[in-house]
Amino acid sequence: MAIPHFCALFSYLLLLTIMKGAINKNVGVDTMSVKNILEKRRSVRHYDSSYNISSEILTSLVESASKSPNGNNIQATRYLIIDDPDLRNLLMPIAFNQQQVTEASTLIVMLGDYQAFGKDNIIKIHEEGFQAGYFDESLRDYLANAAINYYENKSKEDLKLELTRDVSLASMSLILLANEAGFDTITMSGYDSKELKDILNISERYLDIMLIAIGKGTKAGHKTVRHNVSKVMYRNNII
Ligand SMILES: Cc1cc2nc3c(=O)[nH]c(=O)nc-3n(C[C@H](O)[C@H](O)[C@H](O)COP(=O)(O)O)c2cc1C
């Protein structure tokens, strides 16, 4: 009878050890908390051009970034990966010769898709949510109609702002995810939008918001200061 008791005790102790390991591991994750990444991240402008980010890793980063909040869940953000070296060489001069355009492992053009505001897309997305069992028919119709009505009478300028919000949130997610995965990043708006669209054959259907380069840095980004929080945080009114 003593042997089964000993086995039970042993199993119990083993379980405790495994659980303790798991808890410690979670504590370890804290070193890569969002706060930590925000404190440590720098814009990096020099990259190891021989370093390759696998397609699987890139897909996984984009897949997670696409979980970002977005207006009415119309999912208008598009990630145009530029991995053709010839295209990157063509883009460099229209981006003030910023060397990260050609040096970084990957260059992503962050785009907003105006077609996402269309009725077809809105109905399709809400139908998918219904089919997945996330809401019932009446909520599906309510949400879809609310979104259609919301965008219906908006000007092109308003829609541009909607795309800018959505794509910017997804961009920040991508930057955080890439840094969490051990890469360096830089955001760029320093490029000629018209020339970029011409070179990449991007139609008026899309609004280009920014470029994000991701890779392994060879030189740390210089440190930057931020305003004291008292200068940026207000309560109830701002003058
Ligand atoms: C929308 C946007 C556009 C930017 N464009 C450029 C750019 O074209 N070239 C560049 O070297 N840095 C660019 N940056 C990086 C900023 O200069 C940088 O974020 C800022 O100086 C703060 O430095 P840090 O990112 O290292 O904290 C851009 C950043 C943002 C958010």
The ligand as a MOL file (V3000), in Angstrom:
LIG
                    3D

  0  0  0     0  0            999 V3000
M  V30 BEGIN CTAB
M  V30 COUNTS 31 33 0 0 0
M  V30 BEGIN ATOM
M  V30 1 C 5.0550 58.4240 -39.3980 0
M  V30 2 C 6.5420 58.3780 -39.2010 0
M  V30 3 C 7.3830 58.6410 -40.2560 0
M  V30 4 C 8.7740 58.5620 -40.0970 0
M  V30 5 N 9.5810 58.7520 -41.1860 0
M  V30 6 C 10.9200 58.6150 -41.0480 0
M  V30 7 C 11.7470 58.6830 -42.1920 0
M  V30 8 O 11.3080 58.8410 -43.3190 0
M  V30 9 N 13.0830 58.5330 -41.9870 0
M  V30 10 C 13.6320 58.3270 -40.7540 0
M  V30 11 O 14.8570 58.2120 -40.6640 0
M  V30 12 N 12.8510 58.2220 -39.6630 0
M  V30 13 C 11.4990 58.3530 -39.7870 0
M  V30 14 N 10.6910 58.1890 -38.6960 0
M  V30 15 C 11.2880 57.8660 -37.3880 0
M  V30 16 C 11.2350 59.0530 -36.4390 0
M  V30 17 O 12.1890 59.9950 -36.7980 0
M  V30 18 C 11.4660 58.5040 -35.0180 0
M  V30 19 O 10.4240 57.6410 -34.6710 0
M  V30 20 C 11.5550 59.6270 -33.9780 0
M  V30 21 O 12.6490 60.4580 -34.2070 0
M  V30 22 C 11.6790 59.0420 -32.5520 0
M  V30 23 O 12.8100 58.1890 -32.4760 0
M  V30 24 P 12.6650 56.6660 -32.0120 0
M  V30 25 O 11.7100 56.0070 -32.9710 0
M  V30 26 O 14.0360 56.0770 -32.1020 0
M  V30 27 O 12.1080 56.6720 -30.6360 0
M  V30 28 C 9.3100 58.2580 -38.8310 0
M  V30 29 C 8.4480 57.9890 -37.7730 0
M  V30 30 C 7.0940 58.0300 -37.9540 0
M  V30 31 C 6.1760 57.6800 -36.8030 0
M  V30 END ATOM
M  V30 BEGIN BOND
M  V30 1 1 1 2
M  V30 2 1 2 3
M  V30 3 2 2 30
M  V30 4 2 3 4
M  V30 5 1 4 5
M  V30 6 1 4 28
M  V30 7 2 5 6
M  V30 8 1 6 7
M  V30 9 1 6 13
M  V30 10 2 7 8
M  V30 11 1 7 9
M  V30 12 1 9 10
M  V30 13 2 10 11
M  V30 14 1 10 12
M  V30 15 2 12 13
M  V30 16 1 13 14
M  V30 17 1 14 15
M  V30 18 1 14 28
M  V30 19 1 15 16
M  V30 20 1 16 17
M  V30 21 1 16 18
M  V30 22 1 18 19
M  V30 23 1 18 20
M  V30 24 1 20 21
M  V30 25 1 20 22
M  V30 26 1 22 23
M  V30 27 1 23 24
M  V30 28 2 24 25
M  V30 29 1 24 26
M  V30 30 1 24 27
M  V30 31 2 28 29
M  V30 32 1 29 30
M  V30 33 1 30 31
M  V30 END BOND
M  V30 END CTAB
M  END
